[in-house]
């Protein structure tokens, strides 16, 4: 079980305090969804929608890069 879960409404990492998803959580998610990259993208898209409500002051492009841009 990971400690690198999002702490809302700031969307920081509960394990290291970085912006969520942090580097550690990204590695964990890549491994967890290795055989299902579309499922990973859908999961992160749902997280992005939730975060966009809490982080309305953050530009949409920044949130997209933070939540989905690294999954390519």
Secondary structure, DSSP 8 states (H G I E B T S, - for coil): --S--EETTTTEETTT-SBSS-HHHHHHHHHHTTT-HHHHHHHHHHHHHHHHHHTTTS-HHHHHHHHTGGG-
